[in-house]
């Protein structure tokens, strides 16, 4: 393939007001870039204009106002020698479907923080087993809730990582990691403290 499409959080693609990140995509990174799949250079992004209209690129962390728009696509082309790996599918699924399927999340946490994973190694993939979702909020015009809370442990760096399920043996992303409440970095009393931006029918279309 000569094109990669990645789904992530919108706040991951902005370095400042209307300035896009120049970070490369390194699929299946494990410490260093994969010698097989290499690195990919973004050439365009897809995101909601409301993310900018609400000043979310400069004032991230302002609650549901930003989270409900915190989803984006990155289109990238391969650097020399890069090969596309098999990817995850993605789709809009109702709550009843998600309740009937095991759900997971993997991401690249920031290391060196007070609540980083034990033995955290920078640029290595982490996850902590099955998760649950709930606390659906911020319905769109179709009645689909854009924001949902989830139970997987996260740190800064995990933003944009996919929440996914398996169907017929294949993984499908149904939401992306959006935010961690600052009062839940240690000793959190909530079973689903973190926020994700769900793939809705409107976004899927």
The 8 nearest C-alpha neighbors of each residue, nearest first, counted from 0:
[[1, 2, 83, 82, 3, 77, 76, 84],
 [0, 2, 76, 77, 3, 83, 75, 82],
 [3, 1, 76, 0, 75, 4, 74, 77],
 [2, 4, 75, 74, 76, 5, 1, 83],
 [5, 3, 74, 73, 75, 72, 2, 6],
 [6, 4, 73, 72, 3, 7, 74, 75],
 [5, 7, 72, 71, 73, 4, 8, 70],
 [6, 8, 159, 71, 70, 175, 72, 9],
 [9, 7, 159, 70, 69, 10, 11, 71],
 [8, 10, 70, 69, 71, 11, 12, 7],
 [9, 11, 8, 12, 13, 56, 69, 59],
 [12, 10, 9, 8, 13, 159, 158, 7],
 [11, 13, 20, 19, 10, 9, 14, 8],
 [14, 12, 19, 20, 15, 18, 10, 11],
 [13, 15, 20, 18, 19, 12, 16, 11],
 [16, 14, 18, 13, 57, 17, 56, 19],
 [15, 17, 18, 56, 57, 13, 14, 51],
 [18, 16, 15, 19, 13, 56, 51, 14],
 [19, 17, 15, 16, 13, 14, 20, 12],
 [20, 18, 13, 12, 14, 17, 21, 15],
 [19, 21, 12, 13, 14, 22, 18, 11],
 [20, 22, 23, 19, 41, 40, 12, 14],
 [23, 21, 20, 24, 40, 41, 12, 19],
 [22, 24, 40, 39, 38, 25, 21, 41],
 [23, 25, 39, 38, 26, 40, 22, 41],
 [24, 26, 38, 28, 32, 37, 23, 39],
 [27, 25, 28, 24, 36, 38, 37, 33],
 [28, 26, 29, 25, 33, 36, 32, 84],
 [27, 29, 32, 26, 33, 25, 31, 30],
 [30, 28, 123, 31, 122, 27, 124, 32],
 [31, 29, 122, 123, 28, 121, 32, 120],
 [30, 32, 29, 28, 33, 122, 123, 34],
 [31, 33, 28, 37, 25, 34, 38, 29],
 [32, 34, 37, 35, 36, 28, 31, 27],
 [35, 33, 37, 36, 32, 81, 80, 31],
 [36, 34, 33, 37, 82, 81, 80, 84],
 [37, 35, 82, 81, 33, 83, 34, 84],
 [36, 38, 81, 33, 34, 35, 32, 25],
 [37, 39, 25, 24, 78, 81, 23, 77],
 [38, 40, 77, 24, 78, 76, 23, 75],
 [39, 41, 75, 23, 76, 77, 42, 24],
 [42, 40, 75, 74, 43, 73, 76, 23],
 [41, 43, 75, 74, 40, 44, 76, 73],
 [44, 42, 74, 41, 73, 45, 75, 72],
 [45, 43, 73, 72, 74, 46, 71, 42],
 [44, 46, 72, 71, 73, 43, 47, 74],
 [47, 45, 71, 48, 9, 70, 44, 72],
 [48, 46, 49, 50, 68, 45, 71, 51],
 [47, 49, 50, 51, 52, 46, 68, 53],
 [50, 48, 52, 47, 51, 53, 68, 54],
 [49, 51, 48, 55, 68, 47, 53, 52],
 [52, 50, 54, 49, 53, 48, 55, 56],
 [51, 53, 49, 54, 50, 48, 55, 47],
 [54, 52, 51, 55, 50, 49, 65, 64],
 [55, 53, 51, 52, 56, 57, 58, 50],
 [56, 54, 59, 58, 50, 53, 57, 65],
 [55, 57, 16, 54, 58, 59, 51, 13],
 [58, 56, 55, 16, 54, 15, 59, 51],
 [59, 57, 55, 56, 54, 60, 61, 53],
 [60, 58, 55, 61, 57, 56, 65, 10],
 [59, 61, 62, 58, 65, 178, 55, 66],
 [62, 60, 59, 65, 64, 58, 63, 55],
 [61, 63, 64, 60, 65, 66, 59, 67],
 [62, 64, 66, 65, 67, 61, 137, 146],
 [65, 63, 62, 66, 67, 61, 53, 68],
 [64, 66, 63, 67, 68, 55, 62, 69],
 [67, 65, 63, 69, 68, 64, 62, 196],
 [66, 68, 65, 145, 69, 63, 146, 64],
 [69, 67, 66, 50, 65, 70, 47, 49],
 [70, 68, 9, 66, 8, 67, 65, 196],
 [71, 69, 8, 9, 68, 7, 196, 46],
 [72, 70, 46, 9, 7, 45, 8, 6],
 [71, 73, 6, 45, 44, 5, 7, 74],
 [72, 74, 44, 5, 4, 43, 6, 75],
 [75, 73, 4, 43, 41, 3, 42, 44],
 [74, 76, 41, 40, 3, 42, 39, 2],
 [75, 77, 2, 39, 40, 1, 3, 41],
 [78, 76, 39, 81, 1, 40, 38, 79],
 [77, 79, 39, 81, 38, 80, 40, 76],
 [78, 80, 81, 77, 37, 38, 39, 82],
 [81, 79, 78, 82, 37, 77, 35, 36],
 [82, 80, 37, 36, 77, 78, 79, 38],
 [83, 81, 36, 35, 84, 80, 37, 77],
 [82, 84, 36, 0, 85, 81, 3, 1],
 [85, 83, 86, 36, 82, 26, 27, 35],
 [84, 86, 83, 87, 88, 26, 82, 27],
 [87, 85, 84, 88, 83, 170, 26, 5],
 [88, 86, 171, 170, 89, 172, 85, 169],
 [87, 89, 171, 172, 170, 86, 90, 169],
 [90, 88, 172, 171, 173, 87, 91, 198],
 [89, 91, 173, 92, 172, 198, 203, 171],
 [90, 92, 199, 198, 200, 173, 203, 93],
 [91, 93, 96, 90, 94, 97, 173, 199],
 [94, 92, 96, 95, 97, 91, 143, 199],
 [93, 95, 97, 96, 98, 92, 133, 99],
 [96, 94, 98, 93, 97, 99, 92, 100],
 [97, 95, 99, 94, 93, 98, 92, 100],
 [96, 98, 94, 100, 99, 95, 93, 92],
 [97, 99, 95, 96, 100, 94, 101, 132],
 [98, 100, 96, 97, 95, 101, 94, 102],
 [101, 99, 97, 98, 102, 164, 96, 165],
 [100, 102, 164, 129, 103, 99, 165, 130],
 [101, 103, 164, 129, 130, 163, 100, 131],
 [104, 102, 129, 163, 130, 162, 128, 164],
 [105, 103, 162, 161, 126, 163, 106, 151],
 [106, 104, 126, 125, 160, 124, 161, 103],
 [105, 107, 157, 160, 125, 124, 108, 126],
 [106, 108, 124, 157, 156, 122, 123, 125],
 [109, 107, 156, 157, 154, 155, 106, 110],
 [108, 110, 156, 155, 154, 115, 107, 111],
 [111, 109, 115, 119, 112, 121, 108, 120],
 [110, 112, 115, 113, 109, 119, 114, 121],
 [113, 111, 115, 114, 110, 109, 154, 155],
 [114, 112, 115, 111, 184, 185, 110, 116],
 [113, 115, 112, 184, 185, 116, 154, 111],
 [114, 116, 112, 110, 113, 154, 111, 119],
 [117, 115, 119, 118, 114, 110, 108, 125],
 [116, 118, 119, 115, 114, 120, 110, 111],
 [119, 117, 116, 120, 115, 110, 111, 121],
 [118, 120, 116, 117, 110, 115, 121, 111],
 [121, 119, 123, 118, 122, 110, 30, 108],
 [120, 122, 123, 110, 119, 30, 109, 108],
 [123, 121, 30, 107, 29, 120, 124, 28],
 [124, 122, 29, 30, 121, 120, 107, 125],
 [123, 125, 107, 106, 105, 29, 122, 126],
 [126, 124, 105, 106, 107, 123, 127, 108],
 [125, 127, 105, 104, 128, 106, 124, 103],
 [128, 126, 151, 129, 125, 152, 104, 105],
 [129, 127, 126, 103, 130, 104, 151, 102],
 [128, 130, 103, 102, 101, 127, 131, 151],
 [131, 129, 150, 102, 151, 103, 128, 149],
 [130, 132, 150, 149, 102, 133, 129, 191],
 [133, 131, 149, 148, 147, 150, 130, 191],
 [134, 132, 148, 135, 147, 149, 131, 191],
 [133, 135, 148, 147, 136, 132, 146, 191],
 [134, 136, 147, 133, 144, 146, 148, 137],
 [137, 135, 144, 146, 138, 147, 134, 145],
 [138, 136, 144, 145, 146, 139, 67, 63],
 [139, 137, 144, 143, 142, 136, 145, 140],
 [138, 140, 142, 141, 143, 144, 137, 145],
 [139, 141, 142, 138, 143, 201, 144, 137],
 [142, 140, 139, 143, 201, 138, 200, 144],
 [141, 143, 138, 139, 140, 144, 137, 145],
 [144, 142, 138, 139, 141, 199, 145, 200],
 [145, 143, 138, 136, 137, 135, 146, 139],
 [144, 146, 197, 67, 137, 196, 138, 143],
 [147, 145, 196, 136, 195, 144, 135, 197],
 [146, 148, 135, 134, 195, 194, 133, 136],
 [147, 149, 194, 193, 134, 133, 191, 132],
 [150, 148, 132, 191, 193, 131, 151, 194],
 [149, 151, 191, 130, 131, 190, 192, 152],
 [152, 150, 130, 149, 153, 127, 104, 193],
 [151, 153, 150, 127, 154, 193, 126, 192],
 [154, 152, 157, 151, 108, 155, 179, 193],
 [153, 155, 108, 157, 156, 109, 115, 114],
 [156, 154, 109, 157, 108, 158, 153, 179],
 [155, 157, 108, 109, 158, 107, 154, 106],
 [156, 158, 108, 106, 107, 155, 160, 154],
 [159, 157, 176, 156, 160, 177, 8, 155],
 [158, 160, 7, 8, 176, 175, 177, 157],
 [161, 159, 106, 176, 175, 158, 157, 7],
 [160, 162, 175, 172, 174, 104, 163, 176],
 [161, 163, 104, 174, 172, 103, 175, 173],
 [162, 164, 172, 171, 103, 173, 102, 161],
 [163, 165, 102, 171, 170, 101, 103, 100],
 [166, 164, 170, 169, 168, 171, 167, 163],
 [165, 167, 168, 169, 170, 164, 171, 100],
 [168, 166, 169, 165, 170, 164, 171, 100],
 [167, 169, 166, 165, 170, 164, 171, 87],
 [168, 170, 165, 166, 167, 171, 87, 88],
 [171, 169, 165, 87, 164, 163, 88, 166],
 [170, 172, 88, 89, 163, 87, 164, 165],
 [173, 171, 163, 89, 162, 161, 174, 88],
 [172, 174, 198, 163, 90, 162, 89, 197],
 [175, 173, 197, 162, 198, 196, 172, 161],
 [176, 174, 161, 159, 195, 196, 160, 162],
 [177, 175, 195, 159, 158, 160, 161, 194],
 [176, 178, 195, 194, 158, 196, 8, 175],
 [179, 177, 194, 193, 176, 180, 195, 158],
 [178, 180, 193, 181, 194, 153, 192, 183],
 [179, 181, 182, 183, 178, 193, 192, 184],
 [182, 180, 183, 184, 179, 185, 178, 60],
 [181, 183, 180, 184, 187, 185, 179, 186],
 [184, 182, 187, 185, 181, 180, 186, 192],
 [183, 185, 182, 181, 114, 187, 186, 180],
 [186, 184, 183, 187, 114, 182, 113, 181],
 [185, 187, 188, 183, 184, 182, 189, 114],
 [186, 188, 183, 185, 189, 184, 182, 192],
 [189, 187, 186, 190, 183, 192, 191, 185],
 [190, 188, 192, 191, 187, 183, 150, 186],
 [189, 191, 150, 192, 188, 149, 187, 131],
 [192, 190, 150, 149, 189, 148, 193, 132],
 [193, 191, 189, 190, 150, 148, 149, 183],
 [194, 192, 179, 148, 149, 191, 178, 180],
 [195, 193, 148, 178, 177, 147, 149, 179],
 [194, 196, 176, 177, 175, 147, 146, 174],
 [197, 195, 146, 175, 174, 145, 177, 69],
 [196, 198, 174, 145, 146, 199, 173, 195],
 [199, 197, 91, 174, 173, 202, 203, 90],
 [200, 198, 91, 202, 201, 197, 203, 143],
 [199, 201, 203, 91, 202, 204, 198, 143],
 [200, 202, 204, 199, 203, 141, 198, 139],
 [203, 201, 199, 204, 200, 198, 91, 70],
 [202, 204, 200, 201, 199, 91, 198, 90],
 [203, 201, 202, 200, 199, 91, 90, 198]]
